[in-house]
Amino acid sequence: MNTRIQWIGLMVILLGLSATPREATEGQAQALKIINQHLAAIGGAKALAEVRDYSMTGTAKVSVMGQGQTGQLTFVMKAPARWRESFSSGQFQSTSGSDGSRLWAVGNGQVRPVSELQQQIELEWAGMKILTGPPRPGWTVKVEGQQMVHGKKAIVIQLTAPSGRQGRYFLDAKTHLLLRSVVPAYNPMSRQETEATTDFEQYKKVGPFMLPHWIFNSNGFLSKEIEVTEWKFNTEPSDSLFQLPSR
């Protein structure tokens, strides 16, 4: 769920089409080393491994095509890949989630259709939208280079799924925290695959973890600006919470 490089003049290894197997192995090892340092910065792999579920609550401004509403947002995640997000304002309520095998969405009491492509992307990248552990088997990782994000130098980690879809994670070269992620997403207006960019700021200590308290996410159609007020861990939510609500 969250975020993570002792910076000692890091030599970035870029893997091109001409990379030899040895270069590829060294590049992957370098990326894995950076990910491990990143995990240590947010609380450590041991503490992360003990998280069975977490919830985030806060105030959110949700905008669709520039038209926004402000309300309360709650996001609950339970291992291995179940989640539920609820948003409520004075005029609108929406809930979406996944039981680990099926994606669903409800708006003002009406079930909204979820396309096959959207479901495919969501299930493939569930648990991989941020770096909270090493890549899954069959996924590849490399260091892509450096970029500036929020005026800070960031190391870019590229993750590639077996499908060929790619995500990029921008890790602060000084604090080792996640500044931005760019991962595959779905745009319901164009009904096409796109990318979702999420920015993370205002990190604070919560128990053993360093967690963001300002999050901004956009896929070009829907955007969410979230001011987080509370994080909770291991509250043991019922599995029924992640099932499509009865109508």
Backbone as CSV, one residue per row, in Angstrom:
resi,resn,N_x,N_y,N_z,CA_x,CA_y,CA_z,C_x,C_y,C_z
1,MET,0.832,-1.174,0.000,0.000,0.000,0.000,0.853,1.202,0.000
2,ASN,2.018,1.075,-0.287,2.484,2.385,0.072,3.814,2.667,-0.566
3,THR,4.944,2.928,-0.011,5.828,3.840,-0.661,7.312,3.708,-0.346
4,ARG,8.678,4.082,-1.307,10.001,3.733,-0.806,11.289,4.152,-1.563
5,ILE,16.104,4.747,-0.909,17.179,4.427,-1.727,18.330,5.164,-1.088
6,GLN,19.086,4.599,-0.439,20.215,5.369,0.048,20.933,5.888,-1.172
7,TRP,21.049,7.210,-1.302,21.545,7.807,-2.534,23.026,8.056,-2.420
8,ILE,23.809,7.246,-3.159,25.265,7.416,-3.132,25.734,7.465,-4.584
9,GLY,25.363,8.547,-5.267,25.763,8.688,-6.662,25.362,7.484,-7.481
10,LEU,24.072,7.150,-7.455,23.576,5.936,-8.095,23.838,5.962,-9.597
11,MET,24.477,4.911,-10.128,24.697,4.759,-11.564,23.502,4.042,-12.154
12,VAL,22.709,4.770,-12.924,21.491,4.210,-13.485,21.827,3.311,-14.680
13,ILE,21.253,2.115,-14.693,21.468,1.170,-15.780,20.241,1.157,-16.672
14,LEU,20.395,1.533,-17.923,19.285,1.541,-18.856,19.387,0.319,-19.758
15,LEU,18.290,-0.439,-19.871,18.272,-1.650,-20.674,17.670,-1.351,-22.039
16,GLY,18.468,-1.365,-23.088,17.977,-1.143,-24.438,17.772,-2.461,-25.159
17,LEU,17.434,-2.364,-26.447,17.218,-3.578,-27.226,18.500,-4.375,-27.378
18,SER,19.652,-3.713,-27.256,20.925,-4.390,-27.438,21.487,-4.937,-26.137
19,ALA,20.745,-4.869,-25.048,21.251,-5.322,-23.757,21.548,-6.817,-23.781
20,THR,22.677,-7.194,-23.244,23.033,-8.606,-23.139,22.326,-9.203,-21.937
21,PRO,22.219,-10.556,-21.845,21.609,-11.176,-20.665,22.267,-10.717,-19.376
22,ARG,23.601,-10.553,-19.391,24.283,-10.109,-18.169,23.856,-8.699,-17.799
23,GLU,23.753,-7.818,-18.832,23.316,-6.448,-18.558,21.893,-6.425,-18.023
24,ALA,21.034,-7.280,-18.604,19.654,-7.346,-18.139,19.596,-7.818,-16.701
25,THR,20.395,-8.823,-16.359,20.421,-9.342,-14.993,20.900,-8.275,-14.022
26,GLU,21.970,-7.562,-14.414,22.492,-6.502,-13.549,21.471,-5.383,-13.394
27,GLY,20.777,-5.051,-14.492,19.778,-3.994,-14.429,18.621,-4.363,-13.531
28,GLN,18.175,-5.614,-13.615,17.073,-6.065,-12.763,17.511,-6.064,-11.307
29,ALA,18.739,-6.524,-11.051,19.249,-6.542,-9.682,19.332,-5.133,-9.109
30,GLN,19.744,-4.179,-9.946,19.829,-2.791,-9.495,18.447,-2.262,-9.120
31,ALA,17.451,-2.570,-9.968,16.090,-2.109,-9.694,15.548,-2.742,-8.415
32,LEU,15.801,-4.031,-8.220,15.327,-4.709,-7.014,15.992,-4.131,-5.767
33,LYS,17.265,-3.770,-5.888,17.961,-3.143,-4.759,17.292,-1.820,-4.384
34,ILE,16.927,-1.034,-5.392,16.279,0.248,-5.136,14.902,0.030,-4.506
35,ILE,14.163,-0.958,-4.995,12.852,-1.242,-4.421,12.988,-1.639,-2.954
36,ASN,13.985,-2.453,-2.628,14.187,-2.856,-1.236,14.528,-1.661,-0.357
37,GLN,15.327,-0.738,-0.875,15.647,0.471,-0.110,14.400,1.332,0.053
38,HIS,13.587,1.348,-0.969,12.311,2.073,-0.927,11.386,1.484,0.145
39,LEU,11.301,0.147,0.209,10.466,-0.497,1.217,10.971,-0.188,2.625
40,ALA,12.282,-0.172,2.790,12.857,0.147,4.099,12.479,1.564,4.524
41,ALA,12.401,2.479,3.569,12.108,3.878,3.886,10.686,4.071,4.382
42,ILE,9.754,3.197,3.985,8.371,3.393,4.417,7.995,2.546,5.630
43,GLY,8.945,1.788,6.154,8.641,1.016,7.352,9.245,-0.369,7.381
44,GLY,9.709,-0.857,6.231,10.378,-2.148,6.201,9.494,-3.280,5.711
45,ALA,10.138,-4.238,5.037,9.413,-5.366,4.468,8.718,-6.197,5.539
46,LYS,9.339,-6.323,6.715,8.740,-7.137,7.787,7.415,-6.528,8.244
47,ALA,7.405,-5.209,8.475,6.171,-4.550,8.908,5.111,-4.607,7.819
48,LEU,5.516,-4.435,6.557,4.562,-4.495,5.452,3.954,-5.883,5.325
49,ALA,4.764,-6.917,5.561,4.278,-8.292,5.448,3.213,-8.606,6.486
50,GLU,3.188,-7.847,7.569,2.215,-8.091,8.632,0.889,-7.378,8.392
51,VAL,0.815,-6.572,7.334,-0.427,-5.861,7.020,-1.349,-6.796,6.238
52,ARG,-2.446,-7.150,6.850,-3.445,-8.017,6.203,-4.533,-7.186,5.520
53,ASP,-4.771,-5.988,6.057,-5.752,-5.083,5.471,-5.456,-3.674,5.959
54,TYR,-5.965,-2.698,5.240,-5.834,-1.307,5.685,-7.001,-0.490,5.158
55,SER,-7.244,0.632,5.805,-8.269,1.559,5.331,-7.728,2.976,5.378
56,MET,-8.217,3.798,4.470,-7.843,5.205,4.372,-9.131,6.004,4.278
57,THR,-9.270,7.035,5.101,-10.437,7.893,5.039,-9.993,9.347,4.929
58,GLY,-10.849,10.169,4.324,-10.502,11.571,4.177,-11.539,12.339,3.394
59,THR,-11.204,13.586,3.130,-12.050,14.456,2.316,-11.532,14.429,0.888
60,ALA,-12.450,14.317,-0.067,-12.022,14.214,-1.457,-12.837,15.135,-2.345
61,LYS,-12.153,15.731,-3.326,-12.833,16.433,-4.408,-12.760,15.530,-5.625
62,VAL,-13.898,15.053,-6.058,-13.968,14.148,-7.195,-14.533,14.918,-8.382
63,SER,-13.799,14.922,-9.489,-14.204,15.686,-10.670,-14.308,14.772,-11.883
64,VAL,-15.369,14.950,-12.640,-15.571,14.239,-13.903,-15.674,15.270,-15.003
65,MET,-14.713,15.246,-15.929,-14.680,16.213,-17.033,-14.762,17.643,-16.505
66,GLY,-14.047,17.915,-15.413,-13.973,19.260,-14.873,-15.072,19.648,-13.916
67,GLN,-16.122,18.836,-13.793,-17.215,19.121,-12.869,-16.978,18.356,-11.576
68,GLY,-16.799,19.085,-10.448,-16.390,18.416,-9.224,-17.371,18.534,-8.077
69,GLN,-17.275,17.566,-7.168,-18.026,17.581,-5.916,-17.072,17.183,-4.797
70,THR,-17.302,17.763,-3.622,-16.477,17.452,-2.459,-17.283,16.642,-1.462
71,GLY,-16.665,15.610,-0.929,-17.357,14.753,0.026,-16.378,13.912,0.808
72,GLN,-16.899,12.864,1.418,-16.088,11.962,2.233,-15.757,10.694,1.443
73,LEU,-14.507,10.281,1.513,-14.063,9.098,0.791,-13.453,8.093,1.757
74,THR,-13.781,6.828,1.567,-13.184,5.734,2.331,-12.703,4.670,1.358
75,PHE,-11.476,4.223,1.567,-10.917,3.150,0.744,-10.432,2.045,1.676
76,VAL,-10.883,0.812,1.400,-10.503,-0.343,2.212,-9.868,-1.382,1.309
77,MET,-8.717,-1.922,1.726,-8.008,-2.942,0.956,-7.747,-4.144,1.845
78,LYS,-7.993,-5.337,1.318,-7.738,-6.572,2.060,-7.007,-7.548,1.160
79,ALA,-5.927,-8.122,1.663,-5.142,-9.075,0.879,-5.996,-10.282,0.510
80,PRO,-5.790,-10.875,-0.688,-4.705,-10.484,-1.597,-5.066,-9.363,-2.568
81,ALA,-6.323,-9.250,-3.009,-6.635,-8.243,-4.028,-8.079,-7.776,-3.936
82,ARG,-8.595,-7.652,-2.713,-9.964,-7.172,-2.540,-9.941,-5.720,-2.085
83,TRP,-10.851,-4.914,-2.616,-10.885,-3.515,-2.220,-12.285,-2.950,-2.397
84,ARG,-12.539,-1.847,-1.700,-13.822,-1.140,-1.792,-13.571,0.341,-1.561
85,GLU,-14.142,1.163,-2.426,-14.031,2.618,-2.294,-15.429,3.215,-2.263
86,SER,-15.683,4.073,-1.274,-16.987,4.716,-1.136,-16.796,6.229,-1.094
87,PHE,-17.654,6.950,-1.844,-17.622,8.406,-1.867,-19.035,8.924,-1.652
88,SER,-19.163,9.913,-0.764,-20.476,10.460,-0.461,-20.393,11.976,-0.348
89,SER,-21.239,12.670,-1.123,-21.376,14.117,-1.013,-22.856,14.410,-0.812
90,GLY,-23.217,15.678,-0.770,-24.613,16.012,-0.553,-25.527,15.547,-1.667
91,GLN,-25.004,15.505,-2.901,-25.846,15.161,-4.046,-25.586,13.781,-4.625
92,PHE,-24.510,13.148,-4.219,-24.126,11.930,-4.928,-23.423,10.942,-3.998
93,GLN,-23.715,9.667,-4.211,-23.031,8.595,-3.501,-22.593,7.554,-4.525
94,SER,-21.373,7.091,-4.393,-20.900,6.037,-5.287,-20.047,5.047,-4.503
95,THR,-20.078,3.803,-4.945,-19.283,2.748,-4.332,-18.766,1.846,-5.444
96,SER,-17.516,1.470,-5.341,-16.951,0.523,-6.297,-16.025,-0.414,-5.538
97,GLY,-15.713,-1.532,-6.165,-14.858,-2.478,-5.470,-14.554,-3.697,-6.305
98,SER,-13.864,-4.625,-5.665,-13.518,-5.888,-6.298,-13.463,-6.961,-5.223
99,ASP,-14.034,-8.121,-5.542,-13.969,-9.248,-4.613,-12.750,-10.123,-4.878
100,GLY,-11.855,-9.645,-5.743,-10.650,-10.381,-6.087,-10.731,-11.063,-7.432
101,SER,-11.944,-11.197,-7.963,-12.108,-11.822,-9.272,-13.072,-11.053,-10.168
102,ARG,-13.832,-10.127,-9.569,-14.830,-9.376,-10.319,-14.861,-7.935,-9.848
103,LEU,-14.917,-7.022,-10.826,-14.985,-5.592,-10.534,-16.436,-5.148,-10.601
104,TRP,-16.843,-4.241,-9.698,-18.215,-3.747,-9.708,-18.257,-2.263,-9.336
105,ALA,-19.362,-1.591,-9.684,-19.514,-0.166,-9.391,-20.995,0.165,-9.250
106,VAL,-21.322,1.014,-8.259,-22.699,1.441,-8.009,-22.700,2.950,-7.806
107,GLY,-23.585,3.670,-8.496,-23.707,5.111,-8.340,-25.138,5.509,-8.061
108,ASN,-25.380,6.162,-6.928,-26.742,6.554,-6.531,-27.725,5.397,-6.642
109,GLY,-27.276,4.228,-6.203,-28.143,3.059,-6.173,-28.249,2.286,-7.467
110,GLN,-27.623,2.795,-8.541,-27.699,2.129,-9.841,-26.369,1.444,-10.150
111,VAL,-26.449,0.165,-10.524,-25.246,-0.561,-10.910,-24.739,-0.008,-12.237
112,ARG,-23.472,0.378,-12.270,-22.875,0.899,-13.490,-22.135,-0.216,-14.213
113,PRO,-22.206,-0.275,-15.527,-21.506,-1.337,-16.260,-19.996,-1.197,-16.148
114,VAL,-19.321,-2.319,-16.047,-17.863,-2.367,-16.007,-17.413,-3.159,-17.231
115,SER,-16.642,-2.534,-18.086,-16.242,-3.201,-19.327,-15.258,-4.329,-19.047
116,GLU,-15.189,-5.256,-19.986,-14.257,-6.375,-19.863,-12.820,-5.881,-19.821
117,LEU,-12.503,-4.855,-20.631,-11.154,-4.297,-20.652,-10.822,-3.650,-19.317
118,GLN,-11.758,-2.887,-18.762,-11.530,-2.255,-17.467,-11.271,-3.299,-16.396
119,GLN,-12.063,-4.346,-16.400,-11.889,-5.405,-15.409,-10.537,-6.100,-15.584
120,GLN,-10.162,-6.349,-16.823,-8.882,-7.002,-17.110,-7.713,-6.184,-16.577
121,ILE,-7.738,-4.866,-16.836,-6.651,-3.992,-16.379,-6.616,-3.927,-14.854
122,GLU,-7.786,-3.747,-14.245,-7.853,-3.602,-12.789,-7.348,-4.849,-12.075
123,LEU,-7.777,-6.011,-12.530,-7.367,-7.241,-11.867,-5.881,-7.526,-12.081
124,GLU,-5.376,-7.194,-13.259,-3.951,-7.413,-13.519,-3.081,-6.544,-12.617
125,TRP,-3.496,-5.283,-12.396,-2.659,-4.343,-11.651,-3.097,-4.167,-10.198
126,ALA,-4.022,-4.985,-9.737,-4.417,-4.937,-8.328,-3.208,-5.231,-7.456
127,GLY,-2.947,-4.356,-6.501,-1.802,-4.541,-5.617,-0.484,-4.080,-6.189
128,MET,-0.470,-3.601,-7.449,0.778,-3.169,-8.074,0.743,-1.683,-8.456
129,LYS,-0.291,-0.965,-8.014,-0.379,0.445,-8.371,0.624,1.292,-7.597
130,ILE,1.106,0.743,-6.493,2.218,1.324,-5.749,3.162,0.189,-5.400
131,LEU,4.390,0.506,-5.016,5.376,-0.525,-4.731,5.365,-0.876,-3.251
132,THR,4.855,-2.048,-2.928,4.856,-2.506,-1.535,5.569,-3.843,-1.396
133,GLY,6.279,-4.244,-2.443,7.009,-5.499,-2.406,7.690,-5.736,-3.735
134,PRO,8.417,-6.833,-3.853,9.094,-7.144,-5.118,8.085,-7.507,-6.197
135,PRO,8.483,-7.444,-7.470,7.566,-7.795,-8.561,7.071,-9.236,-8.447
136,ARG,5.876,-9.481,-8.971,5.343,-10.829,-8.993,6.146,-11.698,-9.958
137,PRO,6.067,-13.022,-9.814,6.715,-13.910,-10.791,6.191,-13.631,-12.194
138,GLY,7.109,-13.554,-13.147,6.727,-13.278,-14.526,6.751,-11.808,-14.888
139,TRP,6.823,-10.928,-13.884,6.924,-9.493,-14.133,8.400,-9.116,-14.187
140,THR,8.738,-8.108,-14.982,10.119,-7.647,-15.065,10.217,-6.201,-14.590
141,VAL,11.404,-5.829,-14.129,11.601,-4.495,-13.565,12.969,-3.980,-13.978
142,LYS,13.057,-2.676,-14.179,14.341,-2.065,-14.501,14.332,-0.602,-14.063
143,VAL,15.534,-0.024,-13.984,15.673,1.407,-13.730,15.609,2.114,-15.076
144,GLU,14.670,3.047,-15.212,14.461,3.725,-16.490,15.292,4.989,-16.617
145,GLY,15.587,5.651,-15.497,16.340,6.892,-15.548,15.952,7.803,-14.401
146,GLN,16.108,9.103,-14.599,15.756,10.091,-13.591,14.875,11.173,-14.212
147,GLN,13.972,11.712,-13.396,13.135,12.837,-13.799,12.911,13.734,-12.600
148,MET,12.463,14.962,-12.870,12.082,15.876,-11.809,10.579,15.761,-11.577
149,VAL,10.181,15.614,-10.320,8.771,15.536,-9.934,8.570,16.449,-8.731
150,HIS,7.647,17.377,-8.819,7.409,18.347,-7.739,8.694,19.084,-7.369
151,GLY,9.567,19.313,-8.350,10.820,20.001,-8.079,11.863,19.141,-7.399
152,LYS,11.631,17.830,-7.340,12.555,16.908,-6.682,13.101,15.899,-7.681
153,LYS,14.367,15.519,-7.512,14.948,14.509,-8.372,14.395,13.139,-7.993
154,ALA,13.913,12.424,-8.992,13.312,11.114,-8.749,13.955,10.064,-9.639
155,ILE,14.132,8.864,-9.094,14.567,7.714,-9.864,13.317,6.998,-10.366
156,VAL,13.306,6.648,-11.648,12.134,6.039,-12.262,12.336,4.530,-12.390
157,ILE,11.444,3.770,-11.766,11.433,2.316,-11.862,10.323,1.916,-12.821
158,GLN,10.653,1.097,-13.803,9.652,0.623,-14.766,9.320,-0.841,-14.482
159,LEU,8.032,-1.130,-14.386,7.553,-2.484,-14.134,6.732,-2.935,-15.330
160,THR,7.002,-4.143,-15.827,6.299,-4.666,-16.996,5.602,-5.962,-16.641
161,ALA,4.297,-6.011,-16.911,3.506,-7.210,-16.656,3.692,-8.207,-17.797
162,PRO,3.341,-9.472,-17.583,3.433,-10.459,-18.664,2.646,-10.053,-19.904
163,SER,1.583,-9.261,-19.740,0.782,-8.799,-20.883,1.511,-7.765,-21.718
164,GLY,2.581,-7.178,-21.171,3.302,-6.103,-21.846,2.938,-4.724,-21.328
165,ARG,1.871,-4.621,-20.529,1.515,-3.335,-19.932,2.601,-2.906,-18.952
166,GLN,2.837,-1.597,-18.915,3.926,-1.089,-18.083,3.439,-0.029,-17.104
167,GLY,4.097,0.017,-15.946,3.878,1.058,-14.966,5.206,1.681,-14.595
168,ARG,5.169,2.934,-14.153,6.393,3.622,-13.749,6.188,4.239,-12.366
169,TYR,7.242,4.174,-11.562,7.197,4.636,-10.183,8.359,5.594,-9.964
170,PHE,8.045,6.789,-9.472,9.033,7.859,-9.326,9.390,7.983,-7.848
171,LEU,10.603,7.571,-7.488,11.034,7.526,-6.097,11.978,8.674,-5.796
172,ASP,11.662,9.438,-4.765,12.478,10.574,-4.361,13.903,10.099,-4.067
173,ALA,14.883,10.727,-4.725,16.269,10.298,-4.568,16.839,10.613,-3.192
174,LYS,16.185,11.499,-2.435,16.686,11.845,-1.099,15.892,11.176,0.015
175,THR,14.569,11.261,-0.050,13.759,10.699,1.033,13.370,9.252,0.790
176,HIS,13.531,8.798,-0.463,13.222,7.413,-0.837,11.721,7.117,-0.865
177,LEU,10.879,8.125,-0.809,9.440,7.928,-0.809,8.868,8.049,-2.216
178,LEU,7.705,7.462,-2.430,7.054,7.490,-3.729,6.442,8.867,-3.973
179,LEU,6.863,9.503,-5.052,6.324,10.804,-5.433,5.182,10.680,-6.429
180,ARG,5.283,9.682,-7.313,4.286,9.539,-8.370,4.283,8.113,-8.893
181,SER,3.108,7.650,-9.299,3.005,6.397,-10.037,2.185,6.650,-11.292
182,VAL,2.540,5.970,-12.375,1.806,6.043,-13.637,1.560,4.609,-14.085
183,VAL,0.307,4.174,-14.028,-0.007,2.770,-14.297,-1.170,2.656,-15.285
184,PRO,-1.336,1.496,-15.908,-2.439,1.303,-16.852,-3.799,1.542,-16.198
185,ALA,-4.728,2.103,-16.963,-6.072,2.407,-16.474,-7.042,2.367,-17.649
186,TYR,-8.302,2.688,-17.347,-9.360,2.641,-18.367,-10.127,3.948,-18.354
187,ASN,-10.394,4.504,-19.548,-11.179,5.727,-19.680,-12.573,5.357,-20.182
188,PRO,-13.601,5.459,-19.332,-14.947,5.042,-19.753,-15.561,5.937,-20.816
189,MET,-15.042,7.159,-20.974,-15.592,8.041,-22.005,-15.154,7.575,-23.393
190,SER,-13.853,7.320,-23.551,-13.342,6.856,-24.843,-13.430,5.343,-24.990
191,ARG,-13.676,4.661,-23.864,-13.730,3.200,-23.815,-12.420,2.577,-24.290
192,GLN,-11.347,3.245,-23.924,-10.029,2.778,-24.313,-9.098,2.736,-23.116
193,GLU,-8.031,1.960,-23.275,-7.001,1.895,-22.244,-6.235,3.204,-22.218
194,THR,-5.884,3.644,-21.020,-5.127,4.877,-20.860,-4.163,4.688,-19.691
195,GLU,-3.688,5.779,-19.128,-2.829,5.721,-17.944,-3.450,6.553,-16.828
196,ALA,-3.229,6.124,-15.608,-3.637,6.899,-14.436,-2.377,7.376,-13.724
197,THR,-2.332,8.663,-13.468,-1.200,9.252,-12.749,-1.640,9.606,-11.335
198,THR,-0.867,9.180,-10.352,-1.168,9.476,-8.958,0.031,10.142,-8.314
199,ASP,-0.184,11.308,-7.707,0.862,12.027,-6.985,0.643,11.868,-5.487
200,PHE,1.760,11.771,-4.739,1.716,11.550,-3.298,2.553,12.619,-2.598
201,GLU,1.952,13.281,-1.601,2.668,14.314,-0.851,2.248,14.267,0.623
202,GLN,2.849,15.168,1.411,2.540,15.335,2.838,2.680,14.008,3.608
203,TYR,3.853,13.432,3.536,4.109,12.187,4.253,4.206,12.440,5.754
204,LYS,3.584,11.546,6.520,3.626,11.610,7.979,3.784,10.197,8.534
205,LYS,4.316,10.130,9.740,4.497,8.831,10.392,3.166,8.339,10.949
206,VAL,2.820,7.096,10.597,1.621,6.439,11.126,2.056,5.058,11.595
207,GLY,2.170,4.874,12.907,2.707,3.620,13.415,4.109,3.422,12.878
208,PRO,4.410,2.249,12.292,5.760,2.013,11.763,5.961,2.563,10.357
209,PHE,4.934,3.172,9.765,4.984,3.537,8.359,5.058,5.048,8.128
210,MET,5.648,5.424,6.986,5.578,6.787,6.476,4.565,6.767,5.343
211,LEU,3.462,7.529,5.515,2.356,7.451,4.572,1.949,8.835,4.065
212,PRO,1.494,8.922,2.809,1.062,10.213,2.255,-0.292,10.625,2.815
213,HIS,-0.453,11.921,3.021,-1.740,12.447,3.489,-2.361,13.408,2.479
214,TRP,-1.783,13.513,1.308,-2.377,14.198,0.162,-2.116,13.346,-1.060
215,ILE,-3.191,13.000,-1.788,-3.094,12.119,-2.951,-3.942,12.708,-4.061
216,PHE,-3.377,12.791,-5.252,-4.127,13.260,-6.410,-4.010,12.240,-7.526
217,ASN,-5.169,11.773,-8.023,-5.200,10.743,-9.051,-6.035,11.217,-10.231
218,SER,-5.559,10.946,-11.450,-6.321,11.320,-12.638,-6.031,10.346,-13.770
219,ASN,-7.100,9.993,-14.502,-6.928,9.158,-15.699,-7.356,9.895,-16.961
220,GLY,-7.491,11.215,-16.875,-7.898,12.004,-18.020,-9.402,12.194,-18.124
221,PHE,-10.153,11.404,-17.374,-11.613,11.511,-17.348,-12.093,11.831,-15.936
222,LEU,-11.614,11.059,-14.982,-11.977,11.210,-13.574,-10.738,11.580,-12.769
223,SER,-10.880,12.550,-11.863,-9.774,12.907,-10.982,-10.258,12.952,-9.538
224,LYS,-9.338,12.658,-8.632,-9.645,12.690,-7.198,-8.501,13.375,-6.471
225,GLU,-8.835,14.394,-5.696,-7.868,15.046,-4.814,-8.269,14.701,-3.383
226,ILE,-7.415,13.983,-2.685,-7.778,13.425,-1.387,-6.885,13.999,-0.287
227,GLU,-7.528,14.541,0.746,-6.833,14.947,1.976,-7.105,13.846,3.000
228,VAL,-6.107,13.042,3.274,-6.289,11.884,4.152,-6.310,12.331,5.612
229,THR,-7.301,11.873,6.349,-7.389,12.194,7.776,-7.022,11.018,8.666
230,GLU,-7.121,9.790,8.125,-6.829,8.638,8.978,-6.446,7.409,8.148
231,TRP,-5.432,6.696,8.647,-5.060,5.377,8.143,-5.269,4.366,9.280
232,LYS,-5.783,3.181,8.946,-5.934,2.111,9.932,-5.439,0.805,9.325
233,PHE,-4.974,-0.091,10.204,-4.424,-1.354,9.742,-5.010,-2.530,10.515
234,ASN,-5.162,-3.645,9.797,-5.549,-4.927,10.394,-6.796,-4.820,11.275
235,THR,-7.849,-4.262,10.675,-9.135,-4.176,11.378,-10.044,-5.364,11.056
236,GLU,-9.573,-6.263,10.192,-10.297,-7.498,9.840,-11.697,-7.239,9.280
237,PRO,-11.812,-6.476,8.193,-13.136,-6.275,7.589,-13.684,-7.588,7.027
238,SER,-15.001,-7.731,7.067,-15.639,-8.944,6.559,-15.460,-9.051,5.048
239,ASP,-15.331,-10.272,4.552,-15.209,-10.486,3.112,-16.435,-9.970,2.367
240,SER,-17.591,-9.941,3.037,-18.803,-9.482,2.387,-18.727,-8.008,1.992
241,LEU,-17.833,-7.245,2.623,-17.696,-5.826,2.309,-17.265,-5.619,0.874
242,PHE,-16.582,-6.600,0.295,-15.998,-6.452,-1.036,-16.863,-7.067,-2.139
243,GLN,-18.025,-7.538,-1.774,-18.951,-8.109,-2.746,-19.905,-7.028,-3.240
244,LEU,-20.436,-7.213,-4.443,-21.397,-6.277,-4.998,-22.579,-6.108,-4.045
245,PRO,-22.877,-4.863,-3.602,-23.991,-4.666,-2.663,-25.318,-5.162,-3.242
246,SER,-26.154,-5.738,-2.399,-27.465,-6.186,-2.852,-28.313,-4.974,-3.177
247,ARG,-29.106,-5.052,-4.217,-29.909,-3.905,-4.664,-31.318,-4.002,-4.111
